[in-house]
Amino acid sequence: MRPVDKHIQSQLTERLDLIGTALNANVVAVVSPILSGLEDRLRAALDALTDKKDSVAVILDTLGGVVEVVERMAIALRHAYGDVTVIVPDRAMSAGTIFALSADRIMMDYLSCLGPVDPQIERDGKLVPALSYLNQFERLNEKARDGLLTTAEFALLEKLDLGELYQFEQARELSIELLIKWLSKYKFKDWNRTETRREVVTEEIKEQRAKEIADLLNDPERWHSHGRAINRETLRDEVNLKIENLESNRDLYEYVRSYFELLKDYMHREELISFVHSKAYF
């Protein structure tokens, strides 16, 4: 490691420690596509910590990835911690949104965003959004039933692999299943009475609300784009999710911005696309 790298490592770790002190929590940063192997690096970063707290905060920045990896990452976190906070300094898209919604609380600033929950599948070495294929198949199927399919569309329909379509459907169902389970168990754990009528909130009510959120975030007709940025105001007002303002704690906000900006500069200089960091793992 070059001397400048040691200096940056020291600076990053010091800033990560300031975040942990402000939250009274262990902190791990995950800035990476969510692909196979990331869960092992997250576990290594958590296992390396010797001053274990009751809570952990994850600084998350990702354009998304594979939902099965998200499930394993959540298992790694919950094995070690009963309380999880996800801090989104910029973006947590697609599978990153699912990961964020596995937390007890989410902290975002005014420009941070989550995204539509469109699970991705590895296909020919690339990640493809599953819902795009499913929606295209359903659209062509409907036109075929109405006898409106063109020759070019018929050729497209013939090329769609039914086995892959089934895999896409299962990815969608898994994302919905995980959101219902995690939102009900963690995000809604302190939701005991409805806000207007002050009625007791049952497990059935929590699961129904979680399903409504999962269905809305899985609705491509609403968001129009796999990469659509959904800011915290929209998440609160339309999706009806509780999101905490990162700026409310000015010191914490400045610690996170300072850490994240230095980390992004470092990753850009070193041409890194994936980074996992705790105070005992670099």
C-alpha positions in Angstrom: 0.0 0.0 0.0 1.3 3.4 -1.0 1.9 6.0 1.8 -0.9 8.2 0.5 -3.2 5.2 0.6 -2.3 4.6 4.3 -3.1 8.3 5.0 -6.5 8.0 3.2 -7.3 4.7 5.0 -6.6 6.5 8.3 -8.7 9.5 7.4 -11.6 7.3 6.2 -11.5 5.2 9.4 -11.4 8.2 11.6 -14.4 9.7 9.9 -16.2 6.4 10.1 -15.5 6.3 13.8 -17.0 9.8 14.2 -20.2 8.5 12.6 -20.2 5.6 15.0 -19.8 7.8 18.0 -22.6 10.1 16.9 -24.9 7.1 16.5 -23.5 5.0 19.4 -23.3 2.2 16.8 -20.9 0.1 14.8 -20.6 1.4 11.2 -19.9 -0.4 8.0 -19.9 1.2 4.5 -21.0 -0.7 1.4 -20.4 1.2 -1.8 -20.8 -1.5 -4.5 -23.0 -3.3 -7.0 -24.9 -6.0 -5.1 -23.4 -9.1 -6.6 -22.4 -12.6 -5.4 -19.5 -12.4 -2.9 -20.5 -9.0 -1.4 -22.3 -10.8 1.5 -19.0 -12.5 2.4 -17.1 -9.2 2.5 -19.9 -7.7 4.6 -19.6 -10.6 7.1 -15.8 -10.2 7.2 -16.2 -6.5 7.9 -18.6 -7.2 10.7 -16.6 -10.1 12.2 -13.5 -8.0 12.3 -15.1 -5.6 14.8 -14.1 -6.2 18.4 -16.0 -3.3 20.1 -19.5 -4.7 19.3 -22.4 -2.4 19.9 -26.1 -3.2 20.1 -26.7 -1.4 16.9 -25.1 -1.1 13.4 -25.4 1.6 10.8 -24.8 0.8 7.1 -23.7 3.6 4.8 -25.1 2.3 1.6 -24.5 3.5 -2.0 -25.5 1.2 -4.8 -27.3 1.0 -8.2 -28.6 -2.4 -7.3 -28.0 -6.0 -8.1 -29.2 -9.4 -7.2 -32.0 -9.8 -4.6 -30.7 -13.2 -3.4 -27.5 -11.5 -2.3 -29.5 -8.8 -0.5 -31.2 -11.6 1.5 -27.9 -13.0 2.6 -26.5 -9.6 3.5 -29.6 -8.9 5.7 -29.0 -12.3 7.4 -25.4 -11.4 8.1 -26.5 -8.1 9.7 -29.3 -9.6 11.8 -27.1 -12.4 13.1 -25.0 -9.8 14.8 -27.3 -6.9 15.5 -30.9 -6.4 16.7 -31.0 -2.9 15.5 -30.0 -1.7 12.0 -29.9 1.7 10.5 -29.3 2.3 6.8 -27.9 5.7 5.8 -28.2 6.7 2.1 -25.9 9.6 1.3 -26.7 9.3 -2.4 -28.5 6.3 -4.0 -29.8 2.9 -3.0 -31.5 1.7 -6.1 -33.4 -1.5 -7.0 -32.0 -4.3 -4.9 -30.4 -1.5 -2.8 -33.9 -0.3 -2.0 -34.9 -3.8 -0.8 -31.8 -3.8 1.4 -32.6 -0.4 2.9 -36.1 -1.5 3.7 -34.8 -4.4 5.7 -33.5 -1.9 8.3 -35.3 -0.6 11.4 -34.8 3.0 10.2 -33.6 4.8 7.1 -31.8 8.1 7.1 -31.6 10.3 3.9 -30.8 13.9 3.0 -32.9 16.0 0.6 -31.0 14.7 -2.5 -30.7 11.0 -1.5 -32.9 8.5 -3.3 -34.2 5.0 -3.4 -35.6 3.5 -6.5 -38.3 1.2 -7.9 -37.9 -2.4 -6.7 -37.2 -4.0 -10.0 -35.1 -7.2 -9.3 -32.2 -7.9 -11.7 -31.0 -11.1 -13.1 -27.5 -11.9 -14.4 -27.9 -12.7 -18.1 -24.9 -13.1 -20.4 -22.7 -11.4 -17.9 -25.0 -8.4 -17.5 -27.7 -7.5 -15.0 -31.1 -7.1 -16.7 -34.2 -5.7 -14.9 -36.7 -8.6 -14.6 -39.9 -6.5 -14.8 -38.9 -5.1 -18.2 -39.0 -8.6 -19.7 -42.1 -9.6 -17.8 -44.0 -6.5 -18.9 -42.9 -6.9 -22.5 -44.0 -10.6 -22.5 -47.4 -9.7 -21.0 -47.9 -6.8 -23.5 -47.1 -9.1 -26.5 -49.3 -11.9 -25.1 -52.2 -9.5 -24.8 -51.7 -8.3 -28.4 -51.5 -12.0 -29.5 -54.8 -12.7 -27.8 -56.5 -9.8 -29.6 -55.0 -10.8 -32.9 -53.0 -7.6 -33.2 -49.5 -9.0 -33.1 -47.2 -7.8 -36.0 -44.7 -10.1 -37.7 -41.8 -8.4 -35.9 -43.6 -8.7 -32.5 -44.3 -12.3 -33.2 -40.6 -12.9 -33.8 -39.8 -11.2 -30.5 -42.3 -13.3 -28.7 -40.8 -16.5 -30.1 -37.3 -15.4 -28.8 -38.4 -15.0 -25.2 -37.2 -17.9 -23.1 -40.0 -19.3 -20.9 -37.5 -20.6 -18.4 -36.0 -17.2 -18.1 -39.4 -15.6 -17.8 -40.2 -18.0 -14.9 -36.9 -17.0 -13.3 -37.9 -13.3 -13.6 -41.3 -14.0 -12.1 -39.6 -15.7 -9.1 -37.3 -12.8 -8.6 -40.2 -10.4 -8.5 -42.1 -12.7 -6.0 -39.0 -13.0 -3.8 -38.6 -9.2 -3.7 -42.2 -8.8 -2.6 -42.0 -11.6 -0.1 -38.8 -10.1 1.5 -40.3 -6.6 1.7 -43.5 -7.9 3.4 -41.4 -9.8 5.9 -38.8 -7.2 6.7 -41.2 -4.2 6.7 -43.6 -5.9 9.0 -40.9 -7.2 11.4 -38.5 -4.3 11.5 -39.7 -1.0 10.0 -43.1 -1.3 11.5 -42.0 -2.8 14.8 -43.0 0.3 16.8 -46.2 1.0 14.8 -48.8 0.1 17.4 -51.8 2.4 16.7 -53.1 4.0 13.5 -52.5 7.8 13.3 -56.0 9.0 12.7 -58.4 6.6 14.5 -55.8 5.4 17.1 -56.8 1.8 16.4 -54.6 -1.1 17.5 -52.2 -2.2 14.6 -52.3 -5.9 14.2 -49.8 -8.1 12.4 -52.3 -8.5 9.6 -52.5 -4.7 9.2 -48.7 -4.4 9.1 -48.4 -7.1 6.5 -51.2 -5.5 4.4 -49.4 -2.1 4.6 -46.1 -3.8 3.7 -47.7 -5.5 0.7 -49.1 -2.2 -0.5 -45.6 -0.6 -0.4 -44.1 -3.6 -2.1 -46.7 -3.5 -4.9 -46.3 0.2 -5.4 -42.5 0.0 -5.6 -42.8 -2.9 -8.0 -45.2 -1.0 -10.3 -43.3 0.1 -13.5 -46.4 2.0 -14.7 -46.0 4.4 -11.8 -42.3 4.9 -12.0 -41.7 4.5 -15.8 -38.0 3.9 -15.4 -35.8 1.3 -13.7 -33.4 4.1 -12.7 -36.1 6.5 -11.5 -34.9 8.4 -8.4 -37.5 8.4 -5.6 -36.6 11.1 -3.1 -37.5 11.1 0.6 -40.5 13.4 0.2 -42.1 11.1 -2.4 -41.3 8.1 -0.2 -43.1 9.8 2.7 -46.0 11.3 0.9 -46.8 8.7 -1.7 -45.2 5.5 -0.5 -46.1 6.3 3.1 -42.7 5.4 4.5 -41.1 6.9 7.5 -37.7 8.4 6.5 -35.5 10.3 8.9 -33.8 13.6 7.9 -30.0 13.1 8.0 -29.6 16.9 8.2 -31.5 17.0 11.5 -28.3 16.0 13.3 -25.9 18.5 11.8 -22.8 16.9 13.1 -23.8 13.5 11.8 -24.7 14.9 8.5 -21.3 16.6 8.1 -19.5 13.4 9.2 -21.3 11.3 6.6 -20.8 13.9 3.8 -17.1 14.2 4.7 -16.6 10.4 4.8 -18.6 9.7 1.6 -17.0 12.5 -0.5 -13.5 11.3 0.5 -14.4 7.7 -0.2 -15.9 8.5 -3.7 -12.8 10.5 -4.6 -10.6 7.6 -3.5 -12.6 5.0 -5.4 -12.5 7.2 -8.5 -8.8 7.6 -8.4 -8.1 3.9 -7.8 -10.8 2.9 -10.3 -12.7 0.8 -7.7 -16.3 -0.2 -8.3 -16.8 -2.0 -5.0 -15.8 -1.1 -1.5 -16.7 -2.4 1.9 -15.2 -0.7 5.0 -15.5 -0.9 8.8 -13.0 0.5 11.3 -11.3 -3.0 11.5 -11.7 -3.9 7.8 -10.4 -2.0 4.8 
